[in-house]
Amino acid sequence: MTETLTPARVAPWELDAARPRAAASRVQLSQVLAALSHALDLTEGQPVGHSIRSCLIAMRIARELDLDGPTRSALYYAMLLKDAGCSSNAARIAILFGADDRLVKPRMKIVDWHRSVRLAVETFRSSALGGPLRERVHHFLAIARARNTTHDLIQIRCDRGAEIARRLGFPDATANAIRSLDEHWNGRGYPDGVAGDDIPLLSRIANIAQTVEVVHAADGVDAALSIVRQRRRTWFDPALADLILSWRNDRVWWQTVTSPDVIAAVVDSEPFDHVRVVSGGELEGVARAFADIIDAKSPYTYRHSTRVADIARGIASVAGLDAVDQDRLFRAGLLHDIGKLGVSSRILDKPAALTADERRAVERHPLHTWEILSHVSAFAELAPVASAHHEKLDGSGYPWGLTREQLDFPSRILAVADVYEALTADRPYRAGLSREEALEIITRDRGNRLCLHAVDALEAHSLDLEGL
């Protein structure tokens, strides 16, 4: 997925080639999660497509092991959701390392934890990236002194990912595969330190598949196979390692892994007799789960997406929108900040004024929202509204600087809901404002920057917002 910057004051949906089509009433869940996995790649600091390429590798292993349909299906969805818990430890990693969590995570993901000197070197290199030596030493020593740091960070991520899988209705096999993703064959992995055959088979497959993908994407087939050989019987199940090593000469397949059509290949690899089709309430469940993933990125955005969605639906109800439009706006609210998964927690949680570069990074998050949602058939119709939540009627908003002529009523409602929630929530640099204070500030922009009808509907609905 390549981010496309469009000309100023021209939104991508105004270009015929990019106009999203209405969502199908029923879609394959694999299509939805494969596309949304791009957001998980962002927060994990991996190149877009990491999750789906890892899934393709895992599914080849499953076929060659002749796993049954239910087991392959459990593995398939575990691979698409394997990083669903990664946003939950982003803020802590950013604080601990004093660096951009999206840069630290991929550096630490591939280092061999069992080689203490190598681990220490990479930890130091990742501490206060780009900062002065004194600051780097300070963070390195803090990490070294912190007991059980690695265990705690992985425990948070694994437990959260497993919980999300269960919430989406996947079996225990999927949740357990995610929870034990970082267990190692020699018993020195996390979070429980189990070894050998006591590690769930699907976790063993997921671990080797994702590691192979990371190295293959960066350095090619030979480097990936070299890692498999080096970590056979330490990180990896030796039988699985031998299986992957047997693929050395299958160059055509390796090319498939990096093909632009890999997402289609992954959707096609879903076990045909266990295809999950979703619609309506199930799609809303997916949106709610990803809203929680988004909000876990920062301790200051707890329930932000859900609150914005609730407020927007309330405004829409007062304003007279029908039930279908209210539901559509609610889903757009749940997913409007999905692009923030591509922004460093160091920026999102900064307790001081942002630099110009940091401000530009924040102002790009609606572009990520557009790019992600416009590629999800079930949510493509939400992309214009969700990604325009920082636009203003007078053209002073971002990222496109749209004007009132280009902003429809749902987009205007979502912008008002987002402003209200942001003002009333605690932030790193201030405590949340009262309802009265927030409404006073919003009213100043009524009719010039914010839609007067949306503001009036918010004010009429304001008494119901005290509990939000």
VEXROMAR-6097 format. One record per residue (C-alpha): x, y, z; residue number from 1; residue in three letters. Coordinates in Angstrom, 2 decimals, decimal comma, always signed. Layout:
N
xx|yy|zz|num|residuo
X|Y|Z|NUM|ALA
...
This chain:
468
xx|yy|zz|num|residuo
+0,00|+0,00|+0,00|1|MET
+1,68|+3,24|-1,12|2|THR
+0,64|+6,54|+0,37|3|GLU
-0,44|+8,99|-2,32|4|THR
-0,36|+12,69|-1,52|5|LEU
-2,94|+14,58|-3,52|6|THR
-2,82|+18,27|-4,48|7|PRO
-3,79|+20,86|-1,88|8|ALA
-7,54|+21,32|-1,44|9|ARG
-8,25|+18,16|-3,46|10|VAL
-9,35|+15,14|-1,49|11|ALA
-8,57|+11,71|-2,97|12|PRO
-12,23|+10,73|-3,21|13|TRP
-12,75|+13,69|-5,57|14|GLU
-10,50|+11,93|-8,07|15|LEU
-12,55|+9,45|-10,08|16|ASP
-9,81|+6,84|-10,03|17|ALA
-9,77|+6,82|-6,23|18|ALA
-13,50|+7,07|-5,58|19|ARG
-14,46|+4,32|-3,10|20|PRO
-17,31|+2,03|-4,00|21|ARG
-20,15|+1,23|-1,66|22|ALA
-19,35|-1,59|+0,70|23|ALA
-20,71|-5,02|-0,13|24|ALA
-23,42|-6,21|+2,25|25|SER
-21,48|-9,43|+2,94|26|ARG
-17,73|-9,84|+2,58|27|VAL
-15,07|-12,37|+3,45|28|GLN
-13,60|-11,59|+6,85|29|LEU
-10,20|-12,51|+5,43|30|SER
-10,41|-9,57|+2,99|31|GLN
-11,27|-7,17|+5,80|32|VAL
-8,54|-8,33|+8,18|33|LEU
-5,90|-8,66|+5,47|34|ALA
-6,42|-5,02|+4,54|35|ALA
-6,66|-3,82|+8,14|36|LEU
-3,47|-5,72|+8,99|37|SER
-1,67|-2,87|+7,22|38|HIS
-2,53|-0,73|+10,25|39|ALA
-0,94|-3,32|+12,54|40|LEU
+2,20|-3,23|+10,37|41|ASP
+2,36|+0,54|+10,92|42|LEU
+2,28|+0,31|+14,70|43|THR
+4,83|-2,52|+14,71|44|GLU
+7,19|-0,46|+12,53|45|GLY
+7,16|-3,09|+9,79|46|GLN
+6,85|-2,48|+6,06|47|PRO
+3,26|-2,59|+4,86|48|VAL
+2,35|-6,17|+3,99|49|GLY
+4,42|-7,83|+6,73|50|HIS
+1,41|-9,56|+8,31|51|SER
-0,04|-10,90|+5,09|52|ILE
+3,34|-12,10|+3,83|53|ARG
+3,90|-13,86|+7,16|54|SER
+0,46|-15,43|+6,76|55|CYS
+1,35|-16,75|+3,31|56|LEU
+4,49|-18,39|+4,68|57|ILE
+2,58|-19,93|+7,58|58|ALA
-0,12|-21,31|+5,30|59|MET
+2,44|-23,08|+3,13|60|ARG
+3,81|-24,71|+6,28|61|ILE
+0,27|-25,74|+7,26|62|ALA
-0,37|-27,31|+3,86|63|ARG
+2,87|-29,27|+3,91|64|GLU
+2,10|-30,50|+7,44|65|LEU
-1,34|-31,52|+6,16|66|ASP
-3,13|-29,78|+9,01|67|LEU
-6,91|-30,17|+9,02|68|ASP
-9,30|-27,39|+7,97|69|GLY
-10,20|-26,01|+11,42|70|PRO
-6,55|-25,93|+12,46|71|THR
-5,45|-24,18|+9,27|72|ARG
-8,27|-21,67|+9,70|73|SER
-7,19|-20,98|+13,30|74|ALA
-3,63|-20,40|+12,12|75|LEU
-4,75|-18,24|+9,21|76|TYR
-6,52|-15,72|+11,41|77|TYR
-3,81|-15,86|+14,07|78|ALA
-1,35|-14,65|+11,45|79|MET
-3,58|-11,77|+10,33|80|LEU
-4,13|-10,71|+13,95|81|LEU
-0,77|-11,65|+15,44|82|LYS
+0,15|-8,00|+16,08|83|ASP
-3,27|-6,88|+17,33|84|ALA
-1,81|-6,28|+20,79|85|GLY
+1,25|-4,35|+19,65|86|CYS
-0,20|-0,89|+20,17|87|SER
-0,74|-1,66|+23,87|88|SER
+2,98|-1,53|+24,72|89|ASN
+3,95|+1,28|+22,30|90|ALA
+3,84|+4,10|+24,85|91|ALA
+5,89|+2,15|+27,38|92|ARG
+8,53|+1,23|+24,78|93|ILE
+8,80|+4,87|+23,68|94|ALA
+9,35|+6,00|+27,27|95|ILE
+11,72|+3,18|+28,18|96|LEU
+13,95|+3,57|+25,12|97|PHE
+13,49|+7,33|+24,77|98|GLY
+12,91|+6,78|+21,07|99|ALA
+10,26|+6,31|+18,40|100|ASP
+8,53|+3,03|+19,23|101|ASP
+8,07|+2,29|+15,51|102|ARG
+11,85|+2,35|+15,04|103|LEU
+12,72|+0,44|+18,19|104|VAL
+10,30|-2,44|+17,67|105|LYS
+11,66|-3,78|+14,35|106|PRO
+15,25|-3,42|+15,58|107|ARG
+14,54|-5,44|+18,72|108|MET
+12,19|-7,92|+17,05|109|LYS
+14,88|-9,75|+15,14|110|ILE
+17,82|-9,60|+17,59|111|VAL
+18,68|-12,95|+19,19|112|ASP
+17,66|-12,55|+22,84|113|TRP
+19,72|-15,59|+23,81|114|HIS
+23,02|-13,91|+22,92|115|ARG
+23,45|-11,48|+25,79|116|SER
+26,27|-9,42|+24,28|117|VAL
+24,45|-9,00|+20,98|118|ARG
+21,25|-8,11|+22,81|119|LEU
+23,05|-5,50|+24,92|120|ALA
+24,64|-3,93|+21,85|121|VAL
+21,33|-3,67|+20,00|122|GLU
+19,59|-2,34|+23,10|123|THR
+22,18|+0,41|+23,39|124|PHE
+21,90|+1,23|+19,70|125|ARG
+18,12|+1,50|+20,04|126|SER
+18,25|+3,70|+23,15|127|SER
+17,53|+7,40|+22,51|128|ALA
+18,05|+6,91|+18,79|129|LEU
+19,74|+9,96|+17,35|130|GLY
+20,17|+11,52|+20,80|131|GLY
+23,36|+12,60|+22,57|132|PRO
+25,60|+9,94|+24,13|133|LEU
+24,68|+10,90|+27,68|134|ARG
+20,98|+10,42|+26,98|135|GLU
+21,60|+7,08|+25,25|136|ARG
+23,61|+5,80|+28,22|137|VAL
+20,88|+6,99|+30,61|138|HIS
+18,15|+5,02|+28,81|139|HIS
+20,36|+1,97|+28,33|140|PHE
+21,14|+1,78|+32,05|141|LEU
+17,48|+2,28|+32,93|142|ALA
+16,55|-0,67|+30,70|143|ILE
+19,35|-2,80|+32,17|144|ALA
+18,16|-2,08|+35,71|145|ARG
+14,50|-2,71|+35,01|146|ALA
+13,66|-6,24|+36,08|147|ARG
+11,52|-8,39|+33,82|148|ASN
+11,25|-5,58|+31,25|149|THR
+11,17|-7,82|+28,19|150|THR
+8,76|-10,24|+29,82|151|HIS
+6,35|-7,48|+30,81|152|ASP
+6,35|-5,80|+27,40|153|LEU
+5,70|-9,07|+25,61|154|ILE
+3,12|-10,20|+28,17|155|GLN
+1,11|-7,00|+27,61|156|ILE
+1,17|-7,44|+23,86|157|ARG
+0,44|-11,16|+23,81|158|CYS
-2,41|-11,07|+26,31|159|ASP
-4,02|-8,13|+24,54|160|ARG
-3,74|-9,76|+21,12|161|GLY
-5,29|-12,99|+22,40|162|ALA
-8,13|-11,05|+24,02|163|GLU
-8,94|-9,27|+20,74|164|ILE
-8,99|-12,56|+18,85|165|ALA
-11,48|-13,99|+21,34|166|ARG
-13,64|-10,86|+21,15|167|ARG
-13,88|-11,34|+17,41|168|LEU
-15,19|-14,87|+17,93|169|GLY
-12,10|-16,85|+16,99|170|PHE
-11,40|-20,18|+18,70|171|PRO
-8,98|-20,72|+21,55|172|ASP
-6,48|-22,16|+19,07|173|ALA
-6,21|-18,75|+17,39|174|THR
-5,98|-16,84|+20,68|175|ALA
-3,40|-19,26|+22,10|176|ASN
-1,31|-19,05|+18,94|177|ALA
-1,12|-15,28|+19,37|178|ILE
-0,46|-15,40|+23,10|179|ARG
+2,49|-17,83|+22,74|180|SER
+3,91|-16,24|+19,59|181|LEU
+7,24|-15,39|+21,25|182|ASP
+7,86|-18,69|+23,03|183|GLU
+11,10|-20,35|+21,89|184|HIS
+11,89|-24,01|+21,38|185|TRP
+14,62|-23,97|+24,07|186|ASN
+12,26|-22,56|+26,73|187|GLY
+13,88|-19,12|+26,89|188|ARG
+11,06|-17,25|+25,18|189|GLY
+8,09|-15,31|+26,54|190|TYR
+5,69|-14,91|+28,25|191|PRO
+5,70|-18,30|+30,02|192|ASP
+9,05|-19,83|+29,11|193|GLY
+7,56|-23,11|+27,90|194|VAL
+9,71|-25,32|+25,66|195|ALA
+9,56|-27,80|+22,81|196|GLY
+6,28|-29,54|+22,10|197|ASP
+4,66|-27,76|+25,05|198|ASP
+4,52|-24,64|+22,87|199|ILE
+1,32|-24,70|+20,78|200|PRO
+2,13|-25,88|+17,26|201|LEU
+0,44|-22,86|+15,72|202|LEU
+2,64|-20,54|+17,81|203|SER
+5,74|-22,37|+16,64|204|ARG
+4,61|-21,92|+13,04|205|ILE
+3,76|-18,25|+13,56|206|ALA
+7,10|-17,50|+15,21|207|ASN
+9,22|-18,96|+12,44|208|ILE
+6,97|-17,57|+9,70|209|ALA
+7,13|-13,98|+10,93|210|GLN
+10,89|-14,13|+11,50|211|THR
+11,50|-15,51|+8,04|212|VAL
+9,33|-12,76|+6,55|213|GLU
+11,17|-9,94|+8,32|214|VAL
+14,61|-11,15|+7,24|215|VAL
+13,47|-12,12|+3,75|216|HIS
+11,90|-8,70|+3,18|217|ALA
+15,08|-6,95|+4,29|218|ALA
+17,85|-9,15|+2,94|219|ASP
+16,45|-11,90|+0,70|220|GLY
+16,06|-15,66|+0,68|221|VAL
+19,60|-16,65|+1,63|222|ASP
+19,62|-14,41|+4,69|223|ALA
+16,22|-15,73|+5,80|224|ALA
+17,36|-19,33|+5,50|225|LEU
+20,59|-18,52|+7,33|226|SER
+18,59|-17,24|+10,32|227|ILE
+16,51|-20,43|+10,28|228|VAL
+19,68|-22,55|+10,40|229|ARG
+21,24|-20,44|+13,16|230|GLN
+18,16|-20,56|+15,39|231|ARG
+17,16|-24,16|+14,75|232|ARG
+16,57|-25,81|+18,15|233|ARG
+16,91|-22,47|+20,01|234|THR
+14,12|-20,27|+18,68|235|TRP
+12,58|-22,70|+16,23|236|PHE
+11,10|-26,18|+16,19|237|ASP
+13,78|-28,17|+14,29|238|PRO
+11,16|-29,97|+12,18|239|ALA
+9,67|-26,66|+11,03|240|LEU
+13,14|-25,26|+10,41|241|ALA
+14,03|-28,24|+8,22|242|ASP
+10,76|-27,84|+6,31|243|LEU
+11,50|-24,21|+5,45|244|ILE
+15,12|-24,99|+4,58|245|LEU
+13,79|-27,44|+1,97|246|SER
+12,27|-24,49|+0,08|247|TRP
+15,68|-23,07|-0,82|248|ARG
+15,38|-23,68|-4,55|249|ASN
+11,72|-22,79|-4,92|250|ASP
+12,51|-19,31|-6,28|251|ARG
+9,12|-18,94|-7,96|252|VAL
+7,33|-19,27|-4,62|253|TRP
+9,66|-16,85|-2,87|254|TRP
+8,84|-14,32|-5,59|255|GLN
+5,15|-14,83|-4,85|256|THR
+5,76|-13,73|-1,25|257|VAL
+6,99|-10,33|-2,43|258|THR
+4,56|-9,98|-5,34|259|SER
+2,25|-6,93|-5,51|260|PRO
-0,58|-9,47|-5,69|261|ASP
+0,30|-11,05|-2,35|262|VAL
-2,91|-9,90|-0,68|263|ILE
-4,95|-11,79|-3,29|264|ALA
-2,75|-14,85|-2,74|265|ALA
-3,39|-14,66|+1,00|266|VAL
-7,16|-14,35|+0,57|267|VAL
-7,04|-17,35|-1,77|268|ASP
-5,06|-19,35|+0,79|269|SER
-7,87|-19,25|+3,35|270|GLU
-9,15|-22,82|+3,84|271|PRO
-12,03|-22,99|+1,37|272|PHE
-14,24|-25,02|+3,70|273|ASP
-13,81|-22,54|+6,58|274|HIS
-14,33|-19,18|+4,88|275|VAL
-15,93|-16,67|+7,25|276|ARG
-18,39|-14,20|+5,71|277|VAL
-19,45|-11,18|+7,76|278|VAL
-21,85|-8,28|+7,52|279|SER
-23,71|-5,74|+9,66|280|GLY
-23,13|-6,24|+13,34|281|GLY
-20,09|-8,45|+12,80|282|GLU
-18,40|-5,69|+10,79|283|LEU
-19,20|-3,27|+13,59|284|GLU
-17,51|-5,72|+15,96|285|GLY
-14,38|-5,59|+13,81|286|VAL
-14,50|-1,78|+13,82|287|ALA
-14,91|-1,75|+17,63|288|ARG
-11,95|-4,09|+18,06|289|ALA
-9,74|-1,89|+15,90|290|PHE
-10,96|+1,20|+17,76|291|ALA
-9,60|-0,39|+20,93|292|ASP
-6,32|-1,20|+19,16|293|ILE
-6,07|+2,44|+18,06|294|ILE
-6,83|+3,86|+21,49|295|ASP
-4,35|+1,52|+23,21|296|ALA
-1,57|+3,37|+21,38|297|LYS
-1,57|+6,13|+24,02|298|SER
-2,70|+6,25|+27,66|299|PRO
-4,28|+9,62|+26,82|300|TYR
-6,61|+8,23|+24,17|301|THR
-8,40|+5,62|+26,26|302|TYR
-11,83|+5,17|+24,62|303|ARG
-11,26|+8,24|+22,40|304|HIS
-12,48|+6,51|+19,25|305|SER
-15,53|+5,00|+20,92|306|THR
-16,39|+8,33|+22,54|307|ARG
-16,07|+10,20|+19,23|308|VAL
-18,26|+7,59|+17,55|309|ALA
-20,91|+7,85|+20,27|310|ASP
-20,89|+11,65|+20,21|311|ILE
-21,10|+11,73|+16,41|312|ALA
-24,06|+9,36|+16,40|313|ARG
-25,80|+11,46|+19,03|314|GLY
-25,28|+14,64|+17,00|315|ILE
-26,52|+12,87|+13,88|316|ALA
-29,65|+11,71|+15,70|317|SER
-30,49|+15,24|+16,90|318|VAL
-29,77|+16,59|+13,41|319|ALA
-32,27|+14,15|+11,86|320|GLY
-30,03|+11,73|+9,98|321|LEU
-31,66|+8,35|+9,41|322|ASP
-30,55|+5,16|+11,17|323|ALA
-28,41|+3,95|+8,26|324|VAL
-26,43|+7,21|+8,13|325|ASP
-26,10|+7,23|+11,91|326|GLN
-24,62|+3,72|+11,87|327|ASP
-22,28|+4,62|+9,03|328|ARG
-21,08|+7,71|+10,90|329|LEU
-20,62|+5,66|+14,07|330|PHE
-18,29|+3,25|+12,25|331|ARG
-16,37|+6,14|+10,70|332|ALA
-15,93|+7,50|+14,22|333|GLY
-14,60|+4,19|+15,48|334|LEU
-11,97|+4,08|+12,73|335|LEU
-11,19|+7,78|+12,15|336|HIS
-7,84|+7,67|+13,99|337|ASP
-6,57|+4,37|+12,60|338|ILE
-3,84|+6,39|+10,88|339|GLY
-2,41|+7,34|+14,29|340|LYS
-0,98|+3,83|+14,49|341|LEU
+1,63|+5,21|+12,10|342|GLY
+2,63|+8,07|+14,43|343|VAL
+5,31|+7,69|+17,10|344|SER
+4,09|+7,50|+20,69|345|SER
+6,91|+9,91|+21,52|346|ARG
+4,95|+12,51|+19,55|347|ILE
+1,43|+11,51|+20,59|348|LEU
+2,32|+11,58|+24,30|349|ASP
+4,70|+14,55|+24,26|350|LYS
+3,89|+16,85|+27,22|351|PRO
+5,19|+19,96|+25,46|352|ALA
+4,72|+21,88|+22,22|353|ALA
+5,47|+19,89|+19,07|354|LEU
+8,26|+20,84|+16,70|355|THR
+7,42|+21,64|+13,09|356|ALA
+8,48|+18,14|+12,00|357|ASP
+6,44|+16,53|+14,77|358|GLU
+3,42|+18,60|+13,82|359|ARG
+3,76|+17,48|+10,21|360|ARG
+3,94|+13,84|+11,36|361|ALA
+0,71|+14,24|+13,32|362|VAL
-1,01|+16,02|+10,45|363|GLU
-0,26|+13,08|+8,16|364|ARG
-2,31|+10,62|+10,20|365|HIS
-5,57|+11,27|+8,26|366|PRO
-3,65|+10,34|+5,10|367|LEU
-2,88|+6,96|+6,67|368|HIS
-6,54|+6,64|+7,65|369|THR
-7,57|+7,27|+4,05|370|TRP
-5,03|+4,81|+2,66|371|GLU
-6,01|+2,02|+5,06|372|ILE
-9,79|+2,33|+4,90|373|LEU
-10,00|+2,93|+1,15|374|SER
-8,39|-0,49|+0,63|375|HIS
-10,94|-2,31|+2,82|376|VAL
-13,99|-3,06|+0,70|377|SER
-16,29|-3,20|+3,74|378|ALA
-15,12|+0,20|+5,02|379|PHE
-14,18|+2,06|+1,82|380|ALA
-17,32|+4,19|+1,93|381|GLU
-16,24|+5,40|+5,39|382|LEU
-12,83|+6,61|+4,21|383|ALA
-13,85|+10,13|+3,04|384|PRO
-15,65|+10,97|+6,28|385|VAL
-13,16|+9,28|+8,62|386|ALA
-10,11|+10,91|+7,05|387|SER
-11,64|+14,42|+6,96|388|ALA
-12,13|+14,79|+10,72|389|HIS
-9,53|+17,56|+10,99|390|HIS
-10,78|+19,57|+8,00|391|GLU
-12,46|+22,95|+8,63|392|LYS
-15,07|+24,88|+6,64|393|LEU
-12,71|+27,79|+5,99|394|ASP
-9,95|+25,61|+4,54|395|GLY
-7,69|+25,92|+7,58|396|SER
-7,81|+22,22|+8,47|397|GLY
-5,60|+19,34|+7,41|398|TYR
-4,41|+17,29|+5,58|399|PRO
-6,05|+18,60|+2,40|400|TRP
-7,25|+22,06|+3,41|401|GLY
-10,78|+21,34|+2,20|402|LEU
-13,53|+23,96|+2,30|403|THR
-17,24|+23,92|+3,13|404|ARG
-18,14|+23,09|-0,49|405|GLU
-16,13|+19,87|-0,25|406|GLN
-17,26|+18,69|+3,19|407|LEU
-20,55|+16,83|+3,47|408|ASP
-22,69|+16,91|+6,61|409|PHE
-21,40|+13,62|+8,11|410|PRO
-17,81|+14,89|+7,74|411|SER
-18,78|+18,12|+9,50|412|ARG
-20,46|+16,20|+12,32|413|ILE
-17,41|+13,99|+12,87|414|LEU
-15,14|+17,05|+12,99|415|ALA
-17,30|+18,60|+15,74|416|VAL
-17,45|+15,33|+17,68|417|ALA
-13,66|+14,94|+17,51|418|ASP
-13,06|+18,49|+18,74|419|VAL
-15,49|+18,06|+21,64|420|TYR
-13,96|+14,76|+22,76|421|GLU
-10,41|+16,14|+22,48|422|ALA
-11,28|+19,19|+24,58|423|LEU
-12,97|+17,20|+27,34|424|THR
-10,33|+14,46|+27,56|425|ALA
-7,09|+14,62|+29,53|426|ASP
-3,99|+15,18|+27,42|427|ARG
-0,24|+15,06|+28,25|428|PRO
-0,14|+18,87|+28,36|429|TYR
-3,45|+19,65|+30,16|430|ARG
-6,44|+18,27|+32,05|431|ALA
-9,73|+17,79|+30,23|432|GLY
-12,11|+20,74|+30,10|433|LEU
-15,64|+20,72|+31,47|434|SER
-18,61|+20,35|+29,14|435|ARG
-19,41|+24,04|+29,49|436|GLU
-15,83|+25,13|+28,76|437|GLU
-15,62|+22,88|+25,71|438|ALA
-18,92|+24,10|+24,30|439|LEU
-17,85|+27,71|+24,80|440|GLU
-14,69|+27,14|+22,76|441|ILE
-16,52|+25,22|+20,03|442|ILE
-19,20|+27,90|+19,74|443|THR
-16,53|+30,47|+18,85|444|ARG
-15,93|+28,54|+15,60|445|ASP
-19,63|+28,01|+14,88|446|ARG
-20,38|+28,84|+11,27|447|GLY
-16,85|+29,76|+10,19|448|ASN
-14,61|+26,77|+10,95|449|ARG
-17,21|+24,33|+12,31|450|LEU
-20,64|+23,61|+10,87|451|CYS
-23,29|+25,66|+12,70|452|LEU
-25,91|+22,91|+12,35|453|HIS
-23,55|+20,30|+13,80|454|ALA
-22,56|+22,62|+16,64|455|VAL
-26,21|+23,36|+17,42|456|ASP
-26,98|+19,65|+17,45|457|ALA
-24,02|+19,04|+19,75|458|LEU
-25,29|+21,72|+22,13|459|GLU
-28,77|+20,20|+22,15|460|ALA
-27,26|+16,79|+22,79|461|HIS
-24,76|+18,08|+25,37|462|SER
-26,67|+17,06|+28,49|463|LEU
-26,39|+13,43|+27,41|464|ASP
-22,62|+13,78|+27,03|465|LEU
-21,83|+14,30|+30,71|466|GLU
-21,38|+10,58|+31,25|467|GLY
-19,16|+10,11|+28,20|468|LEU
